[in-house]
Amino acid sequence: MTLTTTAIRLAPRLHEDRLDAMAVWFERQLRSPCQPMPPQDARRVSQMRRLVAARLRLCGLPELVEPMELLTSELVTNALEHGDGPVSLLLSCSSETVRLTVDDGSRESPRLRAPELDAESGRGLWIVESIASEYGGSWGVSPDCTKTWCSLTVPAAKEPAV
């Protein structure tokens, strides 16, 4: 049996130009490449989505919850499917941007693929690119290829109705 550990470090709530950060890491279940994702790992995707959503609400950014939940799903799923070793997630928020970084330990660079129309997978990074672009952000891979990140621009605060 594999011991799974989750660690969460929370920073103070976002105020003006201060940075808020949340870091989470967990061990993946061992499996051979041809085996499906174990249920415990599959549950991690929804757990990470819920943590990111809660943190964004705490930071006063509810308008970014939906796109960041989808980005979290895509990046964590990719990490579990293609990575090596533990998975870590870092969410950082400022008054201008929200950045999600997922580290999967793999040295193989993620890449956009052109899946067949009837393929069941292979569109994750297209989704990440599309959402990041729609929200004035971007995505990329760290120089050592172990981390995939995306950022979204924080929408301007709405003026209160008079």
N, C-alpha and C positions, 0 to 999 in steps of 0.2 A: 504494500500500500504506500502511495506517495503522500507525503505531508504537504499540504498546500498552505501557504502563508500569504496573508494580505497585510500590507502596511499602508497606513494613510497618514500623511502629514498635512496639516491645515495651517494656512497663514491667516493673518488678520483680514477682516472684511475690506473690500475695495472702497477707498475713499479718494476722491479727486484723482490725482495722478499716481497714487500708490499702486504697486503691483500686488496682485493676489495670486497665490499659487497653491495647487493641490497635486500631490504626487501619490500614486498608487502602484504597487507591484504585486505580482503573484506568479507562482510556479505553474507551469503547464503540466498536464498529465503526459507521461511517456507513451508513445505510440509509434508504429512504423508508418512510413509515408503513405502506404496504400490503405491504411485504416481510416475510418471516418473520425471526425472530431469527437472525443469523449463528451458525454453529457455535462460533466462538471466544467469543462472548458467552454462549452457552448453557453452555459449559464453565466460565465464571466462577461460575455458581451453585454447582456442586459444589465448586469450589475454595474459595469463601467458606465453604461448609458445613463443609468439612474443617478450615479454619483456626479457625473458631469452636469446633468440637468439641475440637480439640487444646488451644486456650487454656483452655477450661472444665476439661478434665482436668488441665492444669497448675495451675490455681487450686484444685484439689481439689473440683470441682463436677460429678462424673460424672453425678449424678442429673438435671442440667439439660441434658445433651448432646442427648438426643432431642428435647425440645420446642424447644430453641434451633436445632437443625438445621432443623427444619420452618419455624420463624419466619424464619430466614435465607433459606431457599429462597423463601418467599413475598415477603419484602421486596426481595430482590435481583432476583428475576424481575420484580416490579412496576416497579422502578427501570429495568431494561433495556427493558421494554416501553413504559413511559409517560414516562420522564424525558428530560432534555436534557443533553448533555455528559457529563463524567466521573461515575463512581459512586464514592462513598466509604462505607465501613462503619466504625463505631466500636463496639467491644464494651467495656463497662466493668463491672467486677465489684467488689462490696464484700461485706462479711460479711452484708448484708441483702438486696441486690438485684443482679440482673444486667440490664443495659440494652443493647439493640441499637438503633443509630441508623443509618439508611441515607439518604444524601443523593443525590438524582438530578438536582438542578439545575432541576427543573420547578417552575413557579409555579402549576400547576394542582393543587388540593387533592385528594388521594386520598379516595375516599368508598366507603362500603358500598353495594353494588348489590344488586338483587333479580333474579338471573339466572333465565332460564327453566330448568325442570327438566332439559332435555336440552342446555343450553348447556355448551360445553367450557371456558369460563373465567368469571371474574367472582365467584369465591368466596374469593379470597385473603385479603381483609381480614376476612371472616367467620371464616376459620380463625385468623387472628392474634388476633381478639377472643376467640374461644373458648379458645384455648390460654392467652392472657394471663390470662383470668378463672379458668381452672382452676388456675393456679399463683399466684393471689393478686396478679396484676399488672395492668397496664393497657397501653393503646397510644394513640398520638395523632400529631398532625402539628404541626410547628413553625409559629409565627405567619406565617412567610414562605412556607409550603407546600412548601419544598424538601426537608424531612427528614421521614421517617416513623420512628417509634420504638416500641418495646415494651419492657416490663420484666416480669421475673418475680421473685417472692420466693424467696430462698434458703431451702430447707428447714432446719429446726432440726437441728443435729448429733445423730446417734443416740448414745445411751449405749452403751458397750461391754458386751457380754454378760459376765456374771460366772460 
